[in-house]
Amino acid sequence: MSKREVVEEYLENLNPEALFMDGFDDCIAGIGAVSNDIAVVVYDVQCIIEHLMSDEGMDEMEAWEYFGFNIESAYVGENTPILMQRVEHL
């Protein structure tokens, strides 16, 4: 099973309304919850940047700019995914 399928199955009973980011299934890091205890999908930020660079042909600066404007700032309600920055990338 793919990461997305595993997470979809796990969230089936916890939060079937959890949102996924199209095209970034390989960047799924797991499941998390925000202050309202609603389970949502967690994505790895560095993986997203690497995906934008390799699959979309962006350089690193373009990838970060795109990420900041189109992904990081895209709040679509309580089911919005969490964006996780790994410690080793801080």
N, CA, C and O atoms as a GROMACS GRO file, in nm:
protein
  360
    1MET      N    1   0.083  -0.119   0.000
    1MET     CA    2   0.000   0.000   0.000
    1MET      C    3   0.088   0.125   0.000
    1MET      O    4   0.197   0.126   0.057
    2SER      N    5   0.039   0.229  -0.063
    2SER     CA    6   0.111   0.356  -0.064
    2SER      C    7   0.094   0.427   0.069
    2SER      O    8   0.006   0.392   0.148
    3LYS      N    9   0.176   0.529   0.094
    3LYS     CA   10   0.162   0.608   0.216
    3LYS      C   11   0.021   0.666   0.226
    3LYS      O   12  -0.041   0.663   0.332
    4ARG      N   13  -0.028   0.718   0.114
    4ARG     CA   14  -0.161   0.779   0.116
    4ARG      C   15  -0.268   0.677   0.152
    4ARG      O   16  -0.357   0.706   0.232
    5GLU      N   17  -0.260   0.558   0.095
    5GLU     CA   18  -0.359   0.454   0.125
    5GLU      C   19  -0.356   0.415   0.272
    5GLU      O   20  -0.460   0.395   0.334
    6VAL      N   21  -0.237   0.404   0.328
    6VAL     CA   22  -0.223   0.370   0.470
    6VAL      C   23  -0.287   0.478   0.555
    6VAL      O   24  -0.362   0.448   0.648
    7VAL      N   25  -0.257   0.604   0.526
    7VAL     CA   26  -0.311   0.715   0.604
    7VAL      C   27  -0.462   0.727   0.585
    7VAL      O   28  -0.534   0.751   0.682
    8GLU      N   29  -0.510   0.711   0.462
    8GLU     CA   30  -0.655   0.716   0.438
    8GLU      C   31  -0.727   0.610   0.520
    8GLU      O   32  -0.831   0.636   0.580
    9GLU      N   33  -0.671   0.491   0.522
    9GLU     CA   34  -0.733   0.382   0.598
    9GLU      C   35  -0.733   0.414   0.748
    9GLU      O   36  -0.832   0.390   0.817
   10TYR      N   37  -0.622   0.466   0.796
   10TYR     CA   38  -0.612   0.498   0.938
   10TYR      C   39  -0.709   0.610   0.977
   10TYR      O   40  -0.769   0.607   1.085
   11LEU      N   41  -0.723   0.709   0.890
   11LEU     CA   42  -0.810   0.823   0.919
   11LEU      C   43  -0.958   0.795   0.895
   11LEU      O   44  -1.043   0.876   0.931
   12GLU      N   45  -0.988   0.683   0.835
   12GLU     CA   46  -1.126   0.648   0.802
   12GLU      C   47  -1.220   0.666   0.921
   12GLU      O   48  -1.330   0.719   0.904
   13ASN      N   49  -1.179   0.624   1.038
   13ASN     CA   50  -1.263   0.637   1.157
   13ASN      C   51  -1.232   0.762   1.239
   13ASN      O   52  -1.319   0.812   1.310
   14LEU      N   53  -1.110   0.812   1.228
   14LEU     CA   54  -1.072   0.930   1.307
   14LEU      C   55  -1.120   1.061   1.245
   14LEU      O   56  -1.177   1.146   1.314
   15ASN      N   57  -1.097   1.076   1.116
   15ASN     CA   58  -1.136   1.198   1.046
   15ASN      C   59  -1.137   1.175   0.895
   15ASN      O   60  -1.039   1.204   0.827
   16PRO      N   61  -1.246   1.123   0.844
   16PRO     CA   62  -1.254   1.097   0.700
   16PRO      C   63  -1.253   1.225   0.616
   16PRO      O   64  -1.240   1.219   0.494
   17GLU      N   65  -1.266   1.340   0.681
   17GLU     CA   66  -1.266   1.469   0.611
   17GLU      C   67  -1.126   1.529   0.600
   17GLU      O   68  -1.110   1.637   0.542
   18ALA      N   69  -1.025   1.462   0.655
   18ALA     CA   70  -0.888   1.513   0.649
   18ALA      C   71  -0.849   1.535   0.503
   18ALA      O   72  -0.881   1.454   0.416
   19LEU      N   73  -0.780   1.645   0.477
   19LEU     CA   74  -0.743   1.683   0.341
   19LEU      C   75  -0.602   1.637   0.307
   19LEU      O   76  -0.514   1.630   0.393
   20PHE      N   77  -0.583   1.606   0.180
   20PHE     CA   78  -0.453   1.566   0.127
   20PHE      C   79  -0.409   1.670   0.025
   20PHE      O   80  -0.491   1.736  -0.038
   21MET      N   81  -0.278   1.685   0.009
   21MET     CA   82  -0.222   1.775  -0.091
   21MET      C   83  -0.197   1.695  -0.218
   21MET      O   84  -0.123   1.596  -0.217
   22ASP      N   85  -0.257   1.737  -0.327
   22ASP     CA   86  -0.242   1.666  -0.454
   22ASP      C   87  -0.096   1.670  -0.501
   22ASP      O   88  -0.032   1.775  -0.500
   23GLY      N   89  -0.047   1.554  -0.541
   23GLY     CA   90   0.086   1.545  -0.598
   23GLY      C   91   0.200   1.529  -0.499
   23GLY      O   92   0.316   1.522  -0.540
   24PHE      N   93   0.169   1.523  -0.370
   24PHE     CA   94   0.274   1.515  -0.270
   24PHE      C   95   0.260   1.392  -0.180
   24PHE      O   96   0.299   1.396  -0.063
   25ASP      N   97   0.204   1.286  -0.232
   25ASP     CA   98   0.182   1.166  -0.150
   25ASP      C   99   0.312   1.110  -0.092
   25ASP      O  100   0.311   1.057   0.019
   26ASP      N  101   0.422   1.122  -0.165
   26ASP     CA  102   0.550   1.071  -0.114
   26ASP      C  103   0.602   1.155   0.002
   26ASP      O  104   0.694   1.112   0.072
   27CYS      N  105   0.546   1.272   0.023
   27CYS     CA  106   0.592   1.361   0.129
   27CYS      C  107   0.509   1.348   0.256
   27CYS      O  108   0.528   1.424   0.351
   28ILE      N  109   0.417   1.253   0.259
   28ILE     CA  110   0.338   1.229   0.379
   28ILE      C  111   0.430   1.173   0.486
   28ILE      O  112   0.499   1.073   0.464
   29ALA      N  113   0.431   1.239   0.603
   29ALA     CA  114   0.515   1.196   0.714
   29ALA      C  115   0.436   1.117   0.817
   29ALA      O  116   0.494   1.039   0.893
   30GLY      N  117   0.306   1.137   0.821
   30GLY     CA  118   0.224   1.066   0.919
   30GLY      C  119   0.094   1.138   0.947
   30GLY      O  120   0.037   1.204   0.860
   31ILE      N  121   0.049   1.124   1.071
   31ILE     CA  122  -0.077   1.183   1.115
   31ILE      C  123  -0.049   1.264   1.241
   31ILE      O  124   0.032   1.224   1.325
   32GLY      N  125  -0.115   1.377   1.253
   32GLY     CA  126  -0.099   1.461   1.371
   32GLY      C  127  -0.233   1.521   1.408
   32GLY      O  128  -0.335   1.494   1.344
   33ALA      N  129  -0.233   1.602   1.510
   33ALA     CA  130  -0.355   1.669   1.553
   33ALA      C  131  -0.319   1.809   1.602
   33ALA      O  132  -0.212   1.831   1.659
   34VAL      N  133  -0.409   1.901   1.579
   34VAL     CA  134  -0.391   2.036   1.629
   34VAL      C  135  -0.469   2.052   1.758
   34VAL      O  136  -0.521   1.954   1.811
   35SER      N  137  -0.479   2.172   1.808
   35SER     CA  138  -0.537   2.193   1.940
   35SER      C  139  -0.680   2.141   1.957
   35SER      O  140  -0.722   2.113   2.069
   36ASN      N  141  -0.753   2.127   1.848
   36ASN     CA  142  -0.890   2.076   1.859
   36ASN      C  143  -0.896   1.923   1.849
   36ASN      O  144  -1.004   1.865   1.838
   37ASP      N  145  -0.780   1.858   1.854
   37ASP     CA  146  -0.769   1.712   1.852
   37ASP      C  147  -0.828   1.645   1.729
   37ASP      O  148  -0.865   1.528   1.734
   38ILE      N  149  -0.836   1.717   1.620
   38ILE     CA  150  -0.881   1.658   1.495
   38ILE      C  151  -0.759   1.602   1.422
   38ILE      O  152  -0.665   1.676   1.394
   39ALA      N  153  -0.762   1.474   1.391
   39ALA     CA  154  -0.650   1.410   1.322
   39ALA      C  155  -0.640   1.461   1.178
   39ALA      O  156  -0.740   1.466   1.106
   40VAL      N  157  -0.520   1.498   1.138
   40VAL     CA  158  -0.495   1.546   1.002
   40VAL      C  159  -0.366   1.485   0.949
   40VAL      O  160  -0.287   1.428   1.024
   41VAL      N  161  -0.347   1.499   0.820
   41VAL     CA  162  -0.227   1.447   0.754
   41VAL      C  163  -0.110   1.542   0.782
   41VAL      O  164  -0.128   1.664   0.785
   42VAL      N  165   0.008   1.485   0.802
   42VAL     CA  166   0.130   1.563   0.825
   42VAL      C  167   0.222   1.543   0.705
   42VAL      O  168   0.246   1.430   0.662
   43TYR      N  169   0.273   1.654   0.652
   43TYR     CA  170   0.365   1.650   0.539
   43TYR      C  171   0.503   1.702   0.580
   43TYR      O  172   0.514   1.791   0.664
   44ASP      N  173   0.606   1.645   0.520
   44ASP     CA  174   0.745   1.682   0.543
   44ASP      C  175   0.781   1.798   0.448
   44ASP      O  176   0.781   1.781   0.326
   45VAL      N  177   0.812   1.914   0.505
   45VAL     CA  178   0.840   2.034   0.426
   45VAL      C  179   0.960   2.013   0.334
   45VAL      O  180   0.954   2.048   0.216
   46GLN      N  181   1.068   1.958   0.385
   46GLN     CA  182   1.187   1.939   0.302
   46GLN      C  183   1.158   1.849   0.183
   46GLN      O  184   1.209   1.872   0.073
   47CYS      N  185   1.077   1.748   0.204
   47CYS     CA  186   1.038   1.660   0.094
   47CYS      C  187   0.959   1.737  -0.011
   47CYS      O  188   0.977   1.715  -0.131
   48ILE      N  189   0.871   1.827   0.033
   48ILE     CA  190   0.793   1.909  -0.060
   48ILE      C  191   0.887   1.997  -0.143
   48ILE      O  192   0.871   2.007  -0.265
   49ILE      N  193   0.984   2.059  -0.078
   49ILE     CA  194   1.080   2.144  -0.150
   49ILE      C  195   1.158   2.062  -0.251
   49ILE      O  196   1.175   2.103  -0.366
   50GLU      N  197   1.205   1.945  -0.210
   50GLU     CA  198   1.280   1.858  -0.301
   50GLU      C  199   1.193   1.813  -0.418
   50GLU      O  200   1.241   1.804  -0.531
   51HIS      N  201   1.066   1.785  -0.392
   51HIS     CA  202   0.972   1.747  -0.498
   51HIS      C  203   0.956   1.861  -0.598
   51HIS      O  204   0.960   1.839  -0.719
   52LEU      N  205   0.937   1.982  -0.549
   52LEU     CA  206   0.921   2.098  -0.637
   52LEU      C  207   1.045   2.119  -0.723
   52LEU      O  208   1.035   2.159  -0.839
   53MET      N  209   1.162   2.093  -0.666
   53MET     CA  210   1.285   2.109  -0.741
   53MET      C  211   1.303   2.000  -0.846
   53MET      O  212   1.337   2.028  -0.961
   54SER      N  213   1.281   1.874  -0.806
   54SER     CA  214   1.306   1.763  -0.898
   54SER      C  215   1.194   1.742  -0.999
   54SER      O  216   1.220   1.720  -1.117
   55ASP      N  217   1.071   1.748  -0.955
   55ASP     CA  218   0.959   1.718  -1.044
   55ASP      C  219   0.904   1.839  -1.118
   55ASP      O  220   0.846   1.825  -1.226
   56GLU      N  221   0.921   1.957  -1.061
   56GLU     CA  222   0.867   2.078  -1.123
   56GLU      C  223   0.974   2.166  -1.185
   56GLU      O  224   0.944   2.268  -1.247
   57GLY      N  225   1.102   2.126  -1.169
   57GLY     CA  226   1.212   2.198  -1.232
   57GLY      C  227   1.246   2.333  -1.170
   57GLY      O  228   1.308   2.416  -1.236
   58MET      N  229   1.206   2.354  -1.047
   58MET     CA  230   1.236   2.481  -0.980
   58MET      C  231   1.374   2.475  -0.916
   58MET      O  232   1.421   2.368  -0.876
   59ASP      N  233   1.438   2.593  -0.906
   59ASP     CA  234   1.560   2.595  -0.824
   59ASP      C  235   1.514   2.612  -0.680
   59ASP      O  236   1.395   2.629  -0.654
   60GLU      N  237   1.609   2.606  -0.586
   60GLU     CA  238   1.571   2.606  -0.445
   60GLU      C  239   1.496   2.734  -0.405
   60GLU      O  240   1.398   2.727  -0.330
   61MET      N  241   1.540   2.848  -0.453
   61MET     CA  242   1.474   2.973  -0.418
   61MET      C  243   1.330   2.976  -0.472
   61MET      O  244   1.238   3.016  -0.402
   62GLU      N  245   1.313   2.932  -0.595
   62GLU     CA  246   1.177   2.927  -0.654
   62GLU      C  247   1.088   2.831  -0.576
   62GLU      O  248   0.971   2.859  -0.553
   63ALA      N  249   1.145   2.718  -0.536
   63ALA     CA  250   1.068   2.619  -0.463
   63ALA      C  251   1.020   2.674  -0.329
   63ALA      O  252   0.903   2.656  -0.292
   64TRP      N  253   1.108   2.742  -0.256
   64TRP     CA  254   1.069   2.801  -0.128
   64TRP      C  255   0.966   2.912  -0.146
   64TRP      O  256   0.874   2.925  -0.066
   65GLU      N  257   0.982   2.991  -0.251
   65GLU     CA  258   0.886   3.097  -0.278
   65GLU      C  259   0.749   3.039  -0.312
   65GLU      O  260   0.647   3.084  -0.260
   66TYR      N  261   0.748   2.938  -0.398
   66TYR     CA  262   0.623   2.872  -0.433
   66TYR      C  263   0.559   2.809  -0.310
   66TYR      O  264   0.439   2.823  -0.288
   67PHE      N  265   0.640   2.741  -0.232
   67PHE     CA  266   0.591   2.678  -0.109
   67PHE      C  267   0.526   2.780  -0.017
   67PHE      O  268   0.415   2.759   0.031
   68GLY      N  269   0.595   2.890   0.007
   68GLY     CA  270   0.545   2.991   0.099
   68GLY      C  271   0.414   3.054   0.053
   68GLY      O  272   0.325   3.079   0.133
   69PHE      N  273   0.404   3.078  -0.076
   69PHE     CA  274   0.285   3.146  -0.128
   69PHE      C  275   0.168   3.052  -0.153
   69PHE      O  276   0.054   3.087  -0.124
   70ASN      N  277   0.195   2.934  -0.206
   70ASN     CA  278   0.088   2.843  -0.251
   70ASN      C  279   0.056   2.728  -0.157
   70ASN      O  280  -0.053   2.671  -0.164
   71ILE      N  281   0.148   2.692  -0.070
   71ILE     CA  282   0.127   2.575   0.015
   71ILE      C  283   0.119   2.614   0.162
   71ILE      O  284   0.020   2.585   0.229
   72GLU      N  285   0.221   2.680   0.211
   72GLU     CA  286   0.227   2.713   0.352
   72GLU      C  287   0.114   2.806   0.396
   72GLU      O  288   0.065   2.794   0.508
   73SER      N  289   0.072   2.895   0.310
   73SER     CA  290  -0.031   2.991   0.346
   73SER      C  291  -0.172   2.945   0.310
   73SER      O  292  -0.267   3.022   0.322
   74ALA      N  293  -0.187   2.822   0.266
   74ALA     CA  294  -0.317   2.771   0.221
   74ALA      C  295  -0.392   2.702   0.334
   74ALA      O  296  -0.390   2.579   0.346
   75TYR      N  297  -0.459   2.780   0.417
   75TYR     CA  298  -0.542   2.724   0.524
   75TYR      C  299  -0.683   2.707   0.468
   75TYR      O  300  -0.743   2.803   0.419
   76VAL      N  301  -0.736   2.585   0.474
   76VAL     CA  302  -0.870   2.559   0.420
   76VAL      C  303  -0.960   2.494   0.524
   76VAL      O  304  -1.043   2.408   0.493
   77GLY      N  305  -0.943   2.536   0.647
   77GLY     CA  306  -1.028   2.485   0.754
   77GLY      C  307  -0.957   2.387   0.845
   77GLY      O  308  -0.837   2.361   0.830
   78GLU      N  309  -1.032   2.333   0.939
   78GLU     CA  310  -0.974   2.249   1.043
   78GLU      C  311  -0.915   2.118   0.993
   78GLU      O  312  -0.844   2.050   1.068
   79ASN      N  313  -0.942   2.081   0.870
   79ASN     CA  314  -0.887   1.958   0.814
   79ASN      C  315  -0.760   1.981   0.731
   79ASN      O  316  -0.709   1.889   0.666
   80THR      N  317  -0.710   2.104   0.734
   80THR     CA  318  -0.588   2.140   0.662
   80THR      C  319  -0.471   2.058   0.715
   80THR      O  320  -0.456   2.044   0.837
   81PRO      N  321  -0.387   2.005   0.626
   81PRO     CA  322  -0.271   1.929   0.672
   81PRO      C  323  -0.173   2.013   0.755
   81PRO      O  324  -0.170   2.136   0.744
   82ILE      N  325  -0.096   1.945   0.836
   82ILE     CA  326   0.013   2.007   0.912
   82ILE      C  327   0.139   1.996   0.827
   82ILE      O  328   0.164   1.894   0.763
   83LEU      N  329   0.219   2.103   0.826
   83LEU     CA  330   0.347   2.104   0.756
   83LEU      C  331   0.457   2.094   0.860
   83LEU      O  332   0.471   2.182   0.945
   84MET      N  333   0.534   1.987   0.854
   84MET     CA  334   0.635   1.957   0.956
   84MET      C  335   0.775   1.985   0.901
   84MET      O  336   0.810   1.942   0.791
   85GLN      N  337   0.852   2.056   0.979
   85GLN     CA  338   0.993   2.079   0.946
   85GLN      C  339   1.076   1.991   1.038
   85GLN      O  340   1.074   2.009   1.160
   86ARG      N  341   1.149   1.896   0.982
   86ARG     CA  342   1.232   1.806   1.063
   86ARG      C  343   1.347   1.883   1.130
   86ARG      O  344   1.400   1.979   1.074
   87VAL      N  345   1.384   1.839   1.248
   87VAL     CA  346   1.488   1.904   1.328
   87VAL      C  347   1.616   1.920   1.248
   87VAL      O  348   1.679   2.026   1.253
   88GLU      N  349   1.655   1.819   1.174
   88GLU     CA  350   1.781   1.825   1.100
   88GLU      C  351   1.779   1.927   0.988
   88GLU      O  352   1.884   1.954   0.928
   89HIS      N  353   1.663   1.985   0.957
   89HIS     CA  354   1.654   2.086   0.852
   89HIS      C  355   1.627   2.225   0.907
   89HIS      O  356   1.597   2.318   0.831
   90LEU      N  357   1.638   2.241   1.037
   90LEU     CA  358   1.617   2.374   1.097
   90LEU      C  359   1.744   2.456   1.088
   90LEU      O  360   1.747   2.570   1.133
   0.00000   0.00000   0.00000
